[in-house]
Amino acid sequence: MSKCPVEITLSLISNKWKILIIRDLLSGKKRFNELKRSLNGISQKVLTEQLRSMEESGLVNRVVYSQVPPKVEYSLTEIGKSLQPVLSAMGQWGVEYMGNEYSFEIEKED
């Protein structure tokens, strides 16, 4: 029996870090430390694990530049970028839940 599409989606993005990583990468390429700084409370180990998992799932690209010091950039694949409407809807729902005290907008890469 095949899985439900919602179940498949949840299996790919089902923890808070993955959602927040996608949110941050929607605005464009980021280096590891940029992501770590923007994700308050995430450890280096957890960020590494999440990025690796997302790369294996086809959501994130990892590009290693051969230079000293080493440079690695992360970006969303087309599949990862296609989650933008999902995150926007989640953000809008959150605004409504909080009583419209806040605003929410996903920054998109140009």
C-alpha positions as CSV (number, residue, x, y, z in Angstrom):
1,M,0.0,0.0,0.0
2,S,1.4,3.4,-0.9
3,K,1.7,6.2,1.6
4,C,-0.5,9.2,1.8
5,P,1.0,12.3,0.1
6,V,0.7,14.2,3.4
7,E,2.6,11.4,5.2
8,I,5.4,11.5,2.6
9,T,5.7,15.3,2.9
10,L,5.8,15.1,6.7
11,S,8.5,12.4,6.5
12,L,10.7,14.8,4.6
13,I,10.2,18.0,6.6
14,S,8.8,16.7,9.9
15,N,11.0,18.5,12.5
16,K,11.4,22.1,13.4
17,W,14.9,22.4,12.2
18,K,14.2,21.2,8.6
19,I,11.4,23.6,8.3
20,L,13.5,26.5,9.5
21,I,16.5,25.5,7.3
22,I,14.2,25.5,4.3
23,R,12.8,28.9,5.4
24,D,16.4,30.3,5.6
25,L,17.5,28.8,2.3
26,L,14.5,30.1,0.4
27,S,16.2,33.5,0.3
28,G,19.3,32.0,-1.4
29,K,22.6,30.2,-0.8
30,K,24.0,30.0,2.7
31,R,27.2,28.8,4.3
32,F,27.1,26.5,7.3
33,N,27.8,29.2,9.9
34,E,25.3,31.5,8.4
35,L,22.6,28.9,8.9
36,K,23.9,28.1,12.4
37,R,23.7,31.7,13.5
38,S,20.2,32.1,12.1
39,L,18.9,28.9,13.8
40,N,19.0,29.9,17.4
41,G,19.7,26.9,19.6
42,I,20.8,24.3,17.0
43,S,24.0,22.5,17.6
44,Q,26.6,22.0,15.0
45,K,26.0,18.2,15.1
46,V,22.2,18.5,14.6
47,L,22.6,21.0,11.8
48,T,25.1,18.7,10.0
49,E,22.7,15.8,10.4
50,Q,19.7,17.7,9.2
51,L,21.5,19.1,6.1
52,R,22.9,15.7,5.3
53,S,19.4,14.2,5.5
54,M,17.9,16.9,3.4
55,E,20.6,16.5,0.8
56,E,19.9,12.7,0.7
57,S,16.2,13.5,0.3
58,G,16.9,15.8,-2.7
59,L,15.8,19.0,-0.9
60,V,19.2,20.6,-0.5
61,N,22.3,21.0,-2.7
62,R,25.7,21.1,-1.1
63,V,28.6,22.7,-3.1
64,V,32.2,22.3,-1.9
65,Y,34.7,24.8,-3.3
66,S,38.3,23.7,-3.5
67,Q,40.0,26.6,-1.7
68,V,41.7,27.3,1.6
69,P,40.0,27.8,3.9
70,P,37.3,25.3,2.7
71,K,34.1,26.9,1.5
72,V,30.8,25.0,1.4
73,E,27.5,26.5,0.4
74,Y,24.0,25.1,0.8
75,S,21.0,25.9,-1.4
76,L,17.6,24.4,-2.1
77,T,17.0,22.2,-5.1
78,E,13.9,22.8,-7.3
79,I,12.1,20.3,-5.1
80,G,13.1,22.2,-2.0
81,K,12.1,25.5,-3.5
82,S,8.7,24.1,-4.3
83,L,8.0,24.0,-0.6
84,Q,7.8,27.8,-0.5
85,P,3.9,27.9,-0.7
86,V,3.7,25.3,2.1
87,L,5.9,27.5,4.4
88,S,4.0,30.6,3.4
89,A,0.8,29.0,4.3
90,M,2.2,27.8,7.7
91,G,3.4,31.3,8.4
92,Q,0.0,32.9,7.5
93,W,-1.7,30.3,9.7
94,G,0.7,31.2,12.5
95,V,-0.1,34.9,12.1
96,E,-3.8,34.2,12.4
97,Y,-3.2,31.9,15.4
98,M,-1.3,34.7,17.2
99,G,-4.1,37.1,16.6
100,N,-2.4,39.1,13.8
101,E,0.1,40.6,16.2
102,Y,2.9,39.7,13.8
103,S,3.5,39.6,10.1
104,F,5.1,36.9,8.1
105,E,6.7,36.8,4.7
106,I,9.1,34.3,3.2
107,E,12.0,35.9,1.4
108,K,12.5,34.3,-2.0
109,E,15.7,34.1,-4.0
110,D,15.5,36.3,-7.1
